[in-house]
Amino acid sequence: MSHYQIKTHSDLETKHVAGQLGLFLKPGDVVTLEGDLGAGKTTFAKGLASGLGVTRVVNSPTFTIIKEYQGEIPFYHMDVYRLEESEEDIGFEEYFNSSGVCLVEWAHFISEFLPSVYLEIKIAYIDENTRLLDFFPKGTHFDSVATELLGAL
């Protein structure tokens, strides 16, 4: 399995990386996002949404589980933290097989529902401004996406 790493030094840089990623994604792509509270997951989601052409304000769907946004490609932002001890399937497969891009925060809580091909991203808080973004592609499509992303930055 390939592994790619990017260090950002501000929220703006993190959003930029995510926005660039959005340019390489296609309908049906699933991206998972892991990181401690305050690591920058929502910042990353805002950048990704922008890269997908979403113009609405994006915020964390913590209490609603899934928020849907229209852009050039529909964007489905999921925060499954509240499903930590649940085995409830709230229609993930429909979203994962849709014409949109899914971003799943805390995806390890629903690992049994994830498709076999997706892009796993882990965000680590280094200091107030610095984040380490680790990309773990699951499948050749996402290996190509990660390679193209690094080449565009």
N, C-alpha and C positions, 0 to 999 in steps of 0.2 A: 504494500500500500504506500502510495506517495504521500509526502508531507511537505507543505509549503508554509512559510512563516513571513509575516509582515509586521513591522513595528510602526505604530503611529505615535505622534507627539502632540496631538490635540483632538478635540471632538471633531473639528472641521476635517482633519486628515482621516479620521475613522469614517466619517460620513462619505468622504471622497472615495475611499477604497470600496465601501459598500455600494456607492452609486455606480462606480466602474463595473463592479461585479454584476449589477443589474443589467448592464448593457450586453452581457454574454449569456444571460439566462433565457430560457425559452418556456413557452407554456408547458405545464406539467412538471417543471423542475421543483424539487424539494430541497430546502436548505435548513439545516438544524443549527441552533445557536446555543452554546453553553457558556456559562460564566457566572461568577458570584454576583450577588446583589451589588449594584453600583459599578459593575465592570464595564458597562457601555453597550449592553444588548439593545436597549431602546434607541440609542444614538445610531447604532449600526442599522437597525430596522428603518429608521428615518432616511438614512442614506440610500438603502436598498430600494425603498419605495420611490425615492426621487429618480433613481436610475431606471425604474420601470415606468416612469411617466406619471406617477401619482402626484397630484397637486394639493390634495387635502392634507390637513394636519394629521400626522401619525403619532399616536401615543400607545402606551402599553395596554394590551387587552386583558390585564390581570383578572378582572372580575367577570369579563364576558367570554373568556377563553379564546374566541375567534373574532377578529375584526376584518371586514372585507372592504377593499378599496379598489376603485376603478382607475386604471391608467392605460398606457399603451398595451400593457398586459395586466389582467386583474392580479391583485396582490392580496393574499390571505395571510394575515399576521396572527399567529397562534401563540398563546402563553399558556402552557399546560401545567404550570407549577401547582395549581389547585387540584390537579388530578393525581397527585403524588401517590395516594393510597387507594386509588380507584382503578377499576378495570373497565370503566365505562368507555365504550367506543361511541363518540358523538358524531360519527360520519366522516372520520378522517379519510377513509379510502376515496370517498366522493371528492374531497378537496384535492387529495394527492393525484387523482386521475382526471383533474379538471383542465380547463384552458388557462389557468392562472399559475402563478408562482407562489409556493407556500414557504413561509418562514416560520419555523417551530422553535420557540424558546423553551428550554428545559426538556428537550426531546427525549432524554433518557427515561422520563417517566412514562412515555408511551412507546418504548422501543419495539414492542411486539406489533404495533400498528404501522411502523415506518416501512416504506418501500425498500427494496434491496439496493436501489441506486439513489444516492443523494449526496449532498455536500455537507459535511460536518465542519462547523467552525467553532473553535473555542477561543474566548476572549479572556485574557488575563490582565488584571489591574497591576501595573508596575508602580506608578506614582500618580499624583493628581492629574497629570496630562498624558502620560504614556500608557499605551496598551500594546499587548502582544497578541496578534491574531494568528492562530494556527488553523490551517486548512487541511482537512483530511478527506480527499475525494473517495467516494464509494462508487466505483465504476469508471470506465474510460471516458465517458462524456464529461464527467466533472473533473477528471484529471486534465482534460483539454481546456475546460473552463478556467481552472486554476492557473494553468500555464499561460493562457491568453491574458488573464488578469495581471499576472506579474509582468508580462511583456508590455502592458499598457500603462503601468505605473511609472 
